[in-house]
Amino acid sequence: EGNNDDSANACDKQVLELKKRKLCNDYESLSSYFCINGNEAEPVDIIYVRKIYQIFSDNGESSVEEHLFMATKGLLEKLNVKVEDQSLIASLLVIYENPQLQSPEYFDDVMPNLCRIVQKLTVPSQAVLVRFWAKFNEFQLRQLVISLQQYLTCAVVNILAQSENELMKSLEPPLPQILYNLDMIYLANCLGGIKREIDAGYCERPVNADDSSSANNTHPQVGVFVRTVGGIHRKRDVRHHELQQYLDVDPATCRDPIISFNSFYNEALSDAIDPRYDYEKFAISGVSLLNFPCAIMPFDKTQYLSLDCRLRQNDQLGASIILSLINRNIPNPFLFIRVRRDHLIEDALWQLQLVADDNPSALLKQLRIKFEGEEGVDDGGVSKEFFVLIIQQIFSPDYGMFRYNEMAGTYWFTSDSFETDSQYKLIGLLVGLAIYNGIILDVAFPMALYRKLYRHKLTVNDLKDSFPEIWQSLINLLNYEGDVENDFMFTFQISYTNILGETVSVDLIESGGDIPVNKSNRQEFARLYTEILLTSSVKSPFEAFEKGFNMVTGDSLLKYLFRPDEVDMLVCGSKERNLDFHELERVTFYDGGLTKDSTLVKDLWEVVHSLDQDSKRKFLKFTTGSDRVPVGGLSKIRFCVIRNGDDSDRLPTSHTCFNVLMLCNYSSKAKLRERLLYAINNGNTGFGL
């Protein structure tokens, strides 16, 4: 403690001397007071830097804060950015540690210059910063993000205040510079998370898998996007993507970042940009918000994806019209699928297979479903009903194509299914079409599926939401400090129960049953066990699924714009635990003589808000067909409540394909509650109640 006191007193004296001599605005004083050394990996003694800043903060005198501001401003103005030496990198690291960066007075001069200088650094110099930040802990990295996010939000507000338009058509200065800096910290966040998982010993470095046997081996490099859209050929390879390649890191491979990915979303900017104009900028290789997916709110990403989908659909429609004129046929702008309710899978499989073989580009058309023998136009509701019904059948245990893990609540491929690859290809097509047409599916896949679609190398941690019991067993094995061989008594042979209920043994290596697992080979055992469960045993059905999925999404913005966990949200909605039904109430509309002020409506929402989270999810599933929240929250659901006659003992009913709840005009709130709870607890969904 005495040494710590002496150190603190010494720092105090240095700060007072610094204040008196005003030397903080040149390289010499920076080296003297912040201990810059010549180590490229550690260009600055960051612990000492933080001690000095802490003493500045504890001093509390306004003159000290003012002097620190002037010193920081002066230093940035004097930096020689043409010479990217150790001193320049160290100076930038020291300035970024200044806790006062979050103060508004820094937003006019200091932050603009700081972001501009960092953006203009060469890629190797930017990589030094990223690697240094990747060593930060959660609190330290979050402070960097907060500084940039506050500056970014303030810049957006100022730009809108000076504009006559409600939305920005492009990224105006200083927004691109701020986003470049934020993106660098995002890379540091991912790089640090990946390294943390490696250091834990659960995996090798997770890089993109190079499996030439997979169904589609033509993915672009990280950050490169090539496609002809609307007659415009574009190639994306901007500076921060070069940095990704230089660092050899793909953010989508990060499973456990230092801080949450949500910390990088900027709602103010996402809401302020007009996606139509921003998309156009992106299409012609201009700097746009689309260059920085980490900052875009998930719902706004879906807006960009919808724009991209509509443009592709329009391209396909235009081609269809031209072809029809040549052949003198009437153009069909939609992908029409006619199905019989009692032959749903067979009819869908046959027609989608026909389209995929003869004219796969027709899959880009907007989907329209027609149930044989039924009237009605598909404005989205019929398509939703089709997906609800076909998903229920495909994922039924009787069908045997997928196995459901009750602990994880997810479905995984059955390794010994009797179904054909064509049927798995159909499921991949259906999932792609659901994304493409904005339909949430009532099914949950483990994240391993999406990581495989992104060609990522899987690790033992990918078993957590697919085979949680096995995952926990392997983690216990990897962490065990005792006698692994005699206490666990594992060999390189595993057993599982096949679809017929028979026990099957598989050797992970030759003569695996005779080779015990010990401390020296347990990592290899965990790797091989993971590989057989998630890769080799399901190779054929997954590749068929992937082929169908990529037929719809392979040429879209999906994999460029969304991380694997965000694609999961697109497919089956958000996994939010706490549902805010006030959002849903705010956007609900009413029919059949009801208004938001009707007694029945007020009673309904009082009952709904009083339910526990489990019952709220049942209510959501009863009325919409899924207990998942769409991307953007419950406010994105078009929900309707309709009066369905006078008071009676009939149960509430719903049309899940249109998100419609139908209620009798119950005589009391107690009766409404009893009838509603009975319906949601026994009806599953609202069909036919």
C-alpha positions in Angstrom: 0.0 0.0 0.0 2.9 2.3 0.8 4.3 1.8 -2.7 0.8 2.6 -4.2 0.7 5.8 -2.1 4.1 6.8 -3.3 3.1 6.1 -6.9 -0.1 8.2 -6.5 1.8 11.1 -4.9 4.3 11.0 -7.8 1.5 11.1 -10.3 -0.1 14.0 -8.5 3.2 15.9 -8.7 3.5 15.1 -12.4 0.0 16.4 -13.1 0.7 19.6 -11.2 3.9 20.0 -13.1 2.1 19.3 -16.3 -0.6 21.9 -15.5 2.1 24.5 -14.7 4.4 23.9 -17.7 1.6 23.2 -20.2 3.6 20.6 -22.0 0.9 18.1 -22.9 0.6 19.3 -26.5 3.7 17.9 -28.0 5.4 14.6 -28.5 8.2 15.2 -25.9 5.8 15.7 -23.0 3.6 12.9 -24.2 6.5 10.5 -24.1 7.5 11.9 -20.7 4.2 11.8 -18.9 2.4 8.9 -20.6 5.3 6.5 -20.9 5.3 5.6 -24.6 7.7 2.8 -25.3 9.1 1.3 -28.5 7.2 -1.9 -28.5 5.0 -2.2 -31.6 2.5 -4.5 -29.9 2.4 -2.3 -26.8 3.0 1.2 -28.1 1.8 2.8 -24.8 1.7 1.9 -21.2 -2.1 2.0 -21.0 -2.3 1.3 -17.3 -0.2 4.4 -16.5 -2.2 6.5 -19.0 -5.4 5.6 -17.2 -3.8 6.5 -13.8 -2.9 9.9 -15.1 -6.4 10.5 -16.6 -7.9 9.4 -13.3 -5.9 12.0 -11.4 -7.0 14.6 -13.8 -10.6 13.6 -13.2 -10.2 13.4 -9.4 -8.6 16.9 -9.3 -12.0 18.4 -10.1 -10.7 21.9 -11.1 -12.3 23.3 -14.2 -8.9 24.8 -15.2 -7.5 21.3 -15.3 -10.3 20.0 -17.6 -9.9 23.1 -19.7 -6.2 22.6 -20.0 -6.6 19.0 -20.9 -9.1 19.9 -23.6 -6.7 22.5 -25.1 -3.8 20.1 -24.8 -5.7 17.4 -26.6 -6.9 19.7 -29.3 -3.4 21.1 -29.8 -1.8 17.7 -29.9 -4.2 16.6 -32.7 -3.4 19.7 -34.7 0.4 19.1 -34.5 0.4 15.4 -35.2 2.4 14.6 -38.4 0.0 12.1 -40.0 2.4 11.7 -43.0 4.8 9.8 -40.7 3.1 6.8 -39.2 5.6 6.0 -36.5 5.2 4.7 -33.0 4.7 8.1 -31.6 1.7 8.8 -33.8 0.0 5.5 -32.9 0.7 6.0 -29.2 -0.6 9.5 -29.3 -3.9 8.3 -30.8 -4.3 5.6 -28.2 -3.6 8.1 -25.4 -6.2 10.5 -26.8 -8.8 7.8 -27.2 -8.4 7.0 -23.5 -9.4 10.5 -22.5 -12.7 10.1 -20.5 -13.6 13.7 -21.5 -14.1 12.6 -25.1 -17.7 11.9 -24.1 -18.2 15.6 -23.3 -20.0 17.8 -25.9 -17.2 20.4 -26.0 -15.0 17.7 -27.6 -17.4 17.2 -30.5 -16.6 20.4 -32.4 -12.8 20.1 -32.7 -11.2 17.1 -31.0 -13.4 14.2 -32.2 -13.6 15.3 -35.8 -9.8 15.6 -36.1 -9.3 12.3 -34.2 -11.7 10.3 -36.4 -10.3 11.9 -39.5 -6.7 11.0 -38.6 -7.6 7.4 -37.7 -9.5 6.9 -40.9 -6.6 8.1 -43.0 -4.1 5.8 -41.5 -2.7 3.0 -43.6 -4.2 -0.4 -43.1 -1.1 -1.8 -41.1 -1.3 1.2 -38.7 -5.1 0.7 -38.2 -4.4 -3.0 -37.5 -2.1 -2.0 -34.7 -4.9 0.0 -33.1 -7.4 -2.8 -33.6 -5.1 -5.4 -32.1 -4.4 -3.2 -29.1 -8.1 -2.5 -28.4 -8.8 -6.2 -28.8 -7.0 -6.8 -25.5 -9.4 -4.5 -23.6 -12.0 -5.8 -21.1 -15.7 -5.1 -21.4 -15.7 -1.8 -19.5 -12.7 -0.4 -21.3 -13.9 -1.2 -24.8 -17.4 0.0 -24.0 -16.0 3.4 -23.1 -14.5 3.8 -26.5 -17.9 2.8 -28.1 -19.8 5.2 -25.9 -17.5 8.1 -26.9 -18.1 7.4 -30.6 -21.8 6.7 -30.3 -22.5 9.9 -28.4 -20.5 11.9 -31.0 -22.3 10.1 -33.8 -25.8 10.7 -32.4 -25.0 14.4 -31.8 -23.7 14.7 -35.4 -26.8 13.2 -36.8 -29.1 15.5 -34.8 -27.1 18.5 -35.9 -27.2 17.5 -39.6 -31.0 17.0 -39.4 -31.5 20.3 -37.6 -29.7 22.2 -40.4 -31.6 20.3 -43.1 -35.0 21.0 -44.7 -35.5 17.2 -45.2 -36.7 14.8 -42.5 -34.3 12.1 -43.7 -30.7 12.2 -45.0 -30.1 11.0 -48.5 -26.5 10.3 -47.9 -23.8 10.2 -45.2 -22.7 13.8 -44.7 -19.4 14.6 -43.0 -18.3 13.8 -40.3 -20.5 10.6 -40.3 -18.3 8.5 -42.6 -15.2 9.2 -40.5 -17.0 8.4 -37.3 -18.3 5.1 -38.7 -14.9 4.1 -39.9 -13.6 4.5 -36.3 -16.6 2.7 -34.9 -16.1 -0.2 -37.4 -12.5 -0.5 -36.3 -13.6 -0.9 -32.7 -16.2 -3.4 -33.8 -13.4 -5.4 -35.4 -11.4 -5.2 -32.2 -14.5 -6.4 -30.3 -14.8 -9.5 -32.6 -11.1 -10.2 -32.6 -10.9 -10.1 -28.9 -13.9 -12.4 -28.6 -12.5 -14.9 -31.0 -9.1 -14.9 -29.1 -10.9 -15.3 -25.8 -12.6 -18.5 -27.1 -9.3 -19.8 -28.4 -7.6 -19.1 -25.1 -10.3 -21.0 -23.3 -9.1 -24.1 -25.1 -12.5 -25.0 -26.5 -11.6 -24.6 -30.2 -9.1 -23.8 -32.8 -9.1 -20.5 -34.5 -12.6 -20.4 -36.2 -11.9 -19.5 -39.8 -14.1 -19.9 -42.9 -14.3 -23.5 -43.8 -13.0 -24.5 -47.2 -15.0 -27.5 -48.1 -14.9 -28.1 -51.8 -17.5 -30.8 -51.5 -20.1 -28.5 -50.3 -23.1 -27.6 -52.4 -22.0 -24.1 -53.3 -18.4 -23.1 -53.2 -18.6 -19.7 -54.8 -18.9 -17.3 -51.9 -17.2 -13.9 -52.3 -14.4 -12.9 -49.9 -15.1 -11.0 -46.7 -16.5 -7.6 -47.4 -16.6 -8.0 -51.2 -20.0 -7.9 -52.8 -20.4 -8.4 -56.6 -23.6 -8.4 -58.5 -25.4 -6.8 -61.3 -28.5 -5.0 -60.0 -30.7 -2.9 -62.2 -28.1 -2.9 -64.9 -25.4 -1.5 -62.6 -22.3 -3.7 -61.9 -20.8 -3.1 -58.5 -17.9 -4.4 -56.5 -17.6 -3.6 -52.9 -14.1 -3.6 -51.5 -13.8 -0.5 -49.2 -11.0 0.3 -46.8 -12.4 -1.3 -43.7 -13.0 -4.5 -45.6 -9.3 -4.5 -46.5 -8.6 -4.1 -42.8 -10.7 -7.3 -42.1 -8.7 -9.2 -44.6 -5.4 -7.8 -43.3 -6.4 -8.9 -39.8 -7.7 -12.2 -41.1 -10.9 -11.8 -39.1 -14.5 -12.3 -40.2 -16.8 -10.6 -37.6 -19.5 -13.2 -38.4 -17.3 -15.9 -36.9 -17.4 -14.3 -33.5 -19.6 -16.1 -31.1 -18.8 -14.3 -27.8 -17.7 -10.7 -28.4 -16.1 -8.6 -25.7 -19.3 -6.4 -25.6 -22.7 -7.0 -27.0 -23.1 -6.5 -30.8 -26.1 -4.4 -29.8 -23.7 -1.7 -28.5 -22.7 -0.8 -32.0 -26.2 -0.2 -33.3 -27.1 3.5 -33.7 -30.8 4.0 -33.7 -30.6 7.8 -34.5 -28.5 7.2 -37.6 -30.5 4.2 -38.8 -33.7 6.1 -38.5 -32.3 9.3 -40.1 -31.0 7.7 -43.3 -33.4 7.2 -46.3 -32.7 3.6 -47.2 -33.7 4.2 -50.9 -31.0 6.8 -51.5 -28.5 5.1 -49.3 -29.0 1.8 -51.2 -28.5 3.7 -54.5 -25.2 5.1 -53.2 -24.1 1.6 -52.2 -25.0 0.3 -55.7 -22.7 2.7 -57.4 -19.8 2.2 -55.0 -20.4 5.4 -53.0 -19.9 5.6 -49.3 -23.2 4.6 -47.6 -24.5 3.4 -44.3 -24.6 -0.1 -45.9 -20.8 0.0 -45.8 -21.1 -0.3 -42.0 -23.6 -3.0 -41.2 -22.5 -3.1 -37.5 -24.2 0.3 -36.9 -27.5 -0.5 -38.6 -30.4 -1.5 -36.4 -31.8 -5.0 -37.3 -35.2 -3.7 -38.4 -33.5 -1.2 -40.7 -31.4 -4.0 -42.1 -34.6 -5.7 -43.1 -35.6 -2.6 -44.9 -32.5 -2.7 -47.0 -33.0 -6.4 -47.6 -36.6 -5.7 -48.7 -35.3 -3.0 -51.1 -32.8 -5.4 -52.5 -35.4 -8.1 -52.8 -37.9 -5.8 -54.5 -35.2 -4.6 -57.0 -34.4 -8.2 -57.8 -38.1 -9.0 -58.1 -38.4 -6.0 -60.5 -35.5 -7.2 -62.5 -37.1 -10.6 -62.8 -40.5 -9.0 -63.6 -38.9 -6.9 -66.4 -37.2 -10.0 -67.8 -40.5 -11.9 -67.6 -42.3 -9.1 -69.5 -39.7 -9.0 -72.2 -39.7 -12.8 -72.6 -43.5 -12.8 -72.6 -43.6 -10.2 -75.4 -41.2 -12.3 -77.5 -43.3 -15.4 -76.9 -46.6 -13.5 -77.1 -47.6 -14.7 -73.6 -49.2 -12.8 -70.7 -46.4 -12.0 -68.2 -46.8 -13.5 -64.7 -45.2 -11.3 -62.1 -45.6 -13.8 -59.2 -44.4 -17.2 -58.1 -47.7 -19.1 -58.0 -47.9 -22.3 -56.0 -51.1 -24.3 -56.0 -51.5 -26.8 -53.2 -54.1 -29.1 -51.8 -54.4 -29.0 -48.0 -54.3 -32.8 -47.7 -51.2 -33.1 -50.0 -49.4 -30.0 -48.9 -45.8 -31.3 -48.9 -46.1 -33.3 -52.1 -47.7 -30.5 -54.1 -45.2 -27.9 -52.9 -42.2 -30.2 -53.4 -43.3 -31.0 -57.0 -43.9 -27.4 -58.1 -40.9 -25.8 -56.4 -38.7 -28.6 -57.8 -40.1 -27.8 -61.3 -39.4 -24.1 -60.9 -35.9 -24.7 -59.5 -35.0 -27.0 -62.4 -36.6 -25.1 -65.3 -36.4 -21.5 -64.3 -34.7 -20.9 -60.9 -34.7 -17.1 -61.4 -38.5 -17.3 -61.0 -37.9 -18.0 -57.3 -37.1 -14.3 -57.0 -40.7 -13.4 -57.8 -43.1 -12.5 -55.0 -44.7 -15.6 -53.7 -48.5 -16.2 -54.1 -50.2 -19.3 -52.6 -53.5 -20.8 -53.8 -55.3 -23.5 -51.9 -57.2 -25.7 -54.4 -61.0 -25.4 -54.1 -60.8 -22.2 -52.0 -61.6 -18.6 -52.9 -59.5 -15.7 -51.8 -56.6 -13.6 -53.0 -53.2 -14.0 -51.4 -52.2 -10.6 -50.0 -49.7 -12.2 -47.6 -52.1 -13.9 -45.2 -52.6 -17.1 -47.3 -48.8 -17.4 -47.8 -48.4 -17.1 -44.0 -51.0 -19.8 -43.5 -49.2 -22.0 -46.0 -45.9 -21.7 -44.2 -47.5 -22.3 -40.8 -49.1 -25.6 -42.1 -46.2 -26.9 -44.0 -43.7 -26.2 -41.2 -46.0 -28.1 -38.8 -46.0 -31.1 -41.1 -42.3 -31.1 -42.0 -41.1 -30.8 -38.5 -43.5 -33.3 -37.1 -41.8 -36.3 -35.3 -43.8 -38.6 -37.6 -42.1 -37.2 -40.6 -38.6 -38.0 -39.2 -36.6 -35.4 -41.1 -35.5 -33.5 -38.0 -35.0 -34.3 -34.3 -36.2 -32.0 -31.7 -34.1 -31.4 -28.6 -36.4 -30.4 -25.7 -33.7 -28.9 -23.6 -32.5 -26.6 -26.3 -35.9 -26.1 -28.0 -34.2 -26.6 -31.5 -34.5 -28.9 -34.5 -31.5 -30.6 -36.1 -31.1 -32.8 -39.1 -31.9 -36.5 -38.6 -28.7 -38.3 -39.6 -30.4 -41.5 -40.8 -33.7 -40.1 -42.2 -35.5 -42.1 -45.0 -36.4 -38.9 -46.8 -34.7 -37.8 -50.0 -32.3 -34.9 -50.6 -35.1 -33.3 -52.7 -37.2 -32.9 -49.6 -34.4 -31.3 -47.7 -33.7 -29.0 -50.6 -37.4 -28.0 -50.5 -37.0 -27.1 -46.8 -34.0 -24.9 -47.7 -36.1 -23.3 -50.4 -38.9 -22.7 -48.0 -36.7 -21.0 -45.4 -35.1 -18.8 -48.1 -38.6 -17.9 -49.5 -39.8 -17.1 -46.0 -36.9 -14.6 -45.5 -37.4 -13.2 -49.0 -41.1 -12.7 -48.4 -40.9 -11.4 -44.8 -42.6 -14.4 -43.1 -41.5 -15.6 -39.6 -41.5 -19.4 -39.2 -42.6 -21.1 -36.1 -39.4 -23.3 -35.9 -36.1 -22.8 -34.2 -32.7 -24.0 -35.5 -29.5 -24.0 -33.6 -26.9 -21.4 -34.5 -24.8 -24.1 -36.0 -27.1 -24.2 -39.0 -26.6 -20.5 -39.8 -22.8 -20.8 -39.2 -22.6 -23.7 -41.6 -24.5 -21.6 -44.2 -21.9 -19.0 -43.8 -19.2 -21.6 -44.2 -17.8 -21.2 -40.7 -15.8 -23.8 -39.0 -17.8 -25.2 -36.1 -16.5 -25.7 -32.6 -17.6 -27.6 -29.5 -19.5 -24.5 -28.3 -21.8 -24.9 -31.3 -23.3 -28.0 -29.6 -24.7 -25.8 -26.8 -28.0 -25.1 -28.5 -28.2 -28.3 -30.6 -27.0 -31.0 -28.2 -26.8 -29.3 -24.8 -26.3 -32.4 -22.8 -23.4 -33.5 -24.9 -22.0 -30.0 -24.9 -22.0 -29.9 -21.1 -20.4 -33.3 -20.9 -17.6 -32.2 -23.2 -17.0 -28.9 -21.4 -16.7 -30.8 -18.1 -14.2 -33.1 -19.8 -12.1 -30.3 -21.2 -12.1 -28.4 -17.9 -11.4 -31.5 -15.7 -8.3 -31.3 -13.6 -8.3 -34.8 -12.3 -7.6 -38.2 -13.8 -9.5 -37.9 -17.1 -8.9 -41.5 -18.3 -10.0 -43.3 -15.2 -12.7 -40.9 -14.0 -14.6 -40.4 -17.3 -13.7 -43.8 -18.9 -14.4 -42.4 -22.4 -13.1 -44.0 -25.6 -12.9 -42.7 -29.1 -16.2 -44.6 -29.8 -19.6 -43.0 -29.3 -23.1 -44.3 -29.4 -26.5 -42.9 -30.4 -30.0 -44.0 -31.0 -31.1 -44.1 -34.6 -34.5 -43.3 -36.1 -35.6 -46.9 -35.5 -34.7 -46.7 -31.8 -31.6 -48.9 -32.2 -28.3 -48.2 -30.5 -25.5 -47.6 -33.0 -21.8 -47.3 -32.2 -19.4 -45.2 -34.2 -15.6 -45.0 -34.0 -14.3 -41.5 -34.2 -11.0 -42.9 -35.3 -9.8 -46.3 -36.4 -10.3 -48.8 -33.5 -11.7 -46.0 -31.5 -13.3 -48.3 -29.0 -9.8 -49.4 -27.8 -8.4 -45.9 -27.4 -9.1 -44.2 -24.1 -9.6 -40.4 -23.8 -7.0 -38.7 -21.6 -5.7 -35.2 -21.0 -3.4 -35.3 -24.0 -6.1 -36.2 -26.5 -9.3 -34.9 -25.1 -9.2 -31.8 -27.3 -9.1 -34.1 -30.4 -12.0 -36.2 -28.9 -14.2 -33.1 -28.5 -13.3 -31.9 -32.0 -14.2 -35.2 -33.6 -17.3 -35.6 -31.6 -18.5 -32.2 -32.7 -17.6 -32.9 -36.3 -19.6 -36.1 -36.5 -22.7 -34.6 -34.8 -22.8 -31.4 -36.8 -21.0 -32.1 -40.1 -20.2 -35.6 -41.3 -23.3 -37.4 -40.1 -25.6 -34.8 -41.7 -23.5 -34.0 -44.8 -26.1 -35.1 -47.4 -29.3 -33.5 -45.9 -27.4 -30.3 -45.0 -25.9 -29.8 -48.5 -29.4 -30.3 -50.0 -30.8 -27.8 -47.6 -28.0 -25.3 -48.3 -28.5 -25.7 -52.1 -32.2 -24.8 -51.7 -31.5 -21.9 -49.4 -28.9 -20.4 -51.6 -31.1 -20.7 -54.7 -33.2 -17.9 -53.1 -30.7 -15.9 -51.0 -27.3 -16.7 -52.6 -27.2 -13.5 -54.7 -28.8 -11.1 -52.1 -27.5 -8.8 -49.4 -28.3 -11.4 -46.7 -24.8 -12.7 -45.9 -23.2 -9.3 -46.5 -25.6 -7.4 -44.2 -26.6 -9.9 -41.5 -24.6 -11.9 -38.9 -25.7 -15.5 -38.4 -27.5 -14.6 -35.2 -29.4 -11.9 -37.1 -30.4 -14.4 -39.8 -31.9 -16.5 -37.0 -34.0 -13.5 -36.1 -35.2 -13.1 -39.7 -36.2 -16.8 -39.9 -38.0 -17.2 -36.6 -38.1 -13.9 -34.9 -36.4 -12.4 -31.8 -35.7 -14.5 -28.7 -36.6 -11.6 -26.4 -37.6 -12.9 -23.0 -39.7 -10.0 -21.9 -42.4 -9.1 -24.3 -43.6 -5.5 -24.3 -47.3 -5.7 -25.2 -47.7 -1.9 -24.8 -45.9 -1.7 -28.2 -48.5 -4.0 -29.7 -51.4 -2.1 -28.1 -50.0 1.1 -29.5 -50.2 -0.1 -33.2 -53.3 -2.3 -32.9 -56.4 -1.3 -35.0 -60.0 -2.3 -34.4 -63.0 -3.3 -36.5 -66.6 -4.5 -36.0 -67.6 -1.5 -34.0 -64.7 -1.5 -31.6 -62.4 1.4 -30.9 -59.4 1.8 -28.5 -61.9 3.4 -26.0 -64.3 0.5 -26.1 -64.8 -1.3 -22.7 -64.0 -4.7 -24.3 -60.8 -3.3 -25.7 -59.7 -1.8 -22.4 -60.5 -5.0 -20.6 -58.5 -7.0 -23.2 -55.3 -5.0 -22.7 -55.6 -5.0 -18.9 -55.9 -8.8 -19.0 -53.0 -9.2 -21.5 -50.7 -6.8 -19.6 -51.4 -8.8 -16.4 -50.3 -12.1 -17.8 -47.0 -13.7 -17.0 -44.4 -14.0 -19.8 -45.3 -17.6 -20.6 -49.0 -16.8 -21.0 -48.1 -13.7 -23.1 -46.1 -15.9 -25.5 -49.1 -18.3 -25.7 -51.3 -15.3 -26.5 -48.9 -14.2 -29.2 -48.8 -17.7 -30.8 -52.6 -18.0 -30.6 -53.1 -14.7 -32.5 -50.1 -14.6 -34.9 -49.1 -18.3 -35.3 -45.7 -17.8 -33.6 -44.5 -16.9 -30.1 -41.4 -15.1 -31.5 -41.2 -11.3 -31.9 -40.5 -10.0 -35.4 -37.3 -8.0 -36.0 -38.0 -4.5 -34.7 -40.3 -5.6 -31.9 -44.1 -6.2 -31.5 -44.8 -2.7 -33.0 -44.0 -4.2 -36.4 -47.0 -6.6 -36.2 -50.1 -5.4 -38.0 -52.5 -6.6 -35.4 -56.3 -6.3 -35.4 -59.1 -6.9 -32.8 -62.6 -7.5 -34.1 -65.9 -7.8 -32.3 -67.5 -11.2 -33.0 -71.0 -10.9 -31.8 -72.7 -10.2 -28.4 -71.9 -11.7 -25.1 -71.7 -15.5 -25.2 -69.7 -18.5 -23.8 -67.9 -18.9 -27.1 -64.1 -18.9 -27.0 -62.1 -16.2 -28.7 -60.9 -17.1 -32.2 -58.2 -15.9 -34.4 -57.0 -15.8 -38.0 -53.3 -16.2 -37.5 -52.6 -15.7 -41.2 -53.8 -12.1 -40.8 -53.0 -11.5 -37.1 -56.6 -11.0 -36.3 -58.2 -11.7 -32.8 -62.0 -12.1 -32.7 -63.8 -11.5 -29.4 -67.4 -11.8 -28.3 -68.6 -8.7 -26.4 -68.1 -10.5 -23.0 -70.1 -9.1 -20.1 -67.2 -8.7 -17.7 -63.4 -8.6 -17.6 -63.4 -11.7 -15.5 -65.3 -13.6 -18.2 -63.0 -12.3 -20.9 -60.0 -13.4 -18.9 -61.3 -16.9 -18.3 -62.4 -17.5 -21.9 -59.1 -16.1 -23.3 -56.9 -18.1 -21.0 -58.8 -21.3 -21.8 -58.4 -20.6 -25.6 -54.6 -19.8 -25.5 -53.9 -22.8 -23.2 -55.8 -25.3 -25.2 -56.0 -24.0 -28.8 -52.3 -23.7 -29.7 -53.2 -21.4 -32.6 -56.5 -19.9 -33.5 -57.3 -22.1 -36.5 -60.8 -23.5 -36.3 -61.6 -22.6 -32.7 
